[in-house]
Amino acid sequence: MADAPAFESPVVRSYPASRAGDLTLSDESAVTKWLVRAGAEGPTADLLDARFGTSRLTPGDALVLGSRPGEWIVVGAASEVAAAVAGLDRLEEQEFCSALDWTHGRAMFRVTGASAPRMLEKVCGIDWSDHMTPDGAVVSAPVALVTCDIARNDRDRVRSYLIFCDRSFGQYLFGALIDAGNEFGLSVAAASAS
């Protein structure tokens, strides 16, 4: 089997990394991402244990997002994502299930900071208040007219959102997020890898 090609970010334009401020945007597209599809109820749903609109951390710290009924996105370090989806093989006699490595096909950005909801309100029509999108919530909505999956995934009690889109829209969406965040003192963080 051939080695996987080296990851290339969909964000090809350089942005100067600035000191982390109250609001940060980072390109986390290199983080391992898998898409799993199966019945909305059944052994795969039981194994992944994140119902539609919610997320959970596995014991190994992979993040499982219930992005749609019968569809999950699993995100994290490559070894942790592999461990989270490893049990799917033994379920294939019980139900049809597909699992696809989405790492190279999807962009993923993280917006973190107290002003993140106000920033996102400029480019997305979702209600970002705590009662509508609490920590762990997963939604699908257009962000700057790009179809996205968005997960609230707070860090150290600070609001944080993961935003996923097709790779081909990554550069545009990253630029649109920068434009939306500039009035809030947005800092662009260095890209992280898995």
Secondary structure, DSSP 8 states (H G I E B T S, - for coil): ---------S--S--------SEEEEE-TTSEEEEEE--SSSHHHHHH---TT-EEE-TT--EEEEEETTEEEEEE-HHHHHHHHGGGGGGTTTS--EEEE-TTTEEEEEEESTTHHHHHHTT--S--STTTS-TT-EEEEEETTEEEEEEE--BTTB-EEEEEEEGGGHHHHHHHHHHHHGGGTEEE------
